[in-house]
Amino acid sequence: MDIALLVLGFILMLVGILGSFLPVLPGPPISWVGLLLLYLTKAVPDNWWILGGTLVLALAITIMDYVIPAAGTKKFGGSKAGMWGTIIGLLVAIVFPVFGPFGIIIWPFIGALVGELMNKADQKTAMKAAFGSFLGFLTGTFMKLVLTFAFAVFYVIVALKYAGEIFSF
């Protein structure tokens, strides 16, 4: 059972990292569940302080991920249309990888710009708001990516530390 929890937890770590930049997956909470599964093995001793602290971090970053793009768009004079454009642009980047790996950066900006222009903003205001929305998106994505990678590194360190007990048959 410990090996199954270990493998499932590792899979959740990878899905959490993907969820850092895919808007349909809440990356940090998924990675946290992976940590939880590791601590549910018989080999790894319970540490509710670590689990509680990492849960608070995961939830805080997830909440901030919704607040930061909105704040960036608002600070730069944008609207909800710009924020939705950013999200739609990200989905386009995932489904149609036209610009390759740079599409994950280019399409959200284009989406925010189109969203603002459709919201009847003049070109200068739309460009400024698109930049703010894009900057907020990048900030949130970076924070989630850093946290999920940190969770994954911590996961591997703890798993390696207790590998002898986990794989003792």
BELPEPE-V460813 format. One line per field, one symbol per residue. ss: DSSP state (A for helix, B for strand, O for the rest). A space follows every 50 residues. Layout:
ss: ???
//
This chain:
ss: OAAAAAAAAAAAAAAAAAOOOOOOOOAAAAAAAAAAAAAOOOOOOOOAAA AAAAAAAAAAAAAAAAAAAAAAAAAOOOOAAAAAAAAAAAAAAAAOOOOA AAAAAAAAAAAAAAAAAAOOOOAAAAAAAAAAAAAAAAAAAAAAAAAAAA AAAAAAAAAAAOAAAAOOO
//
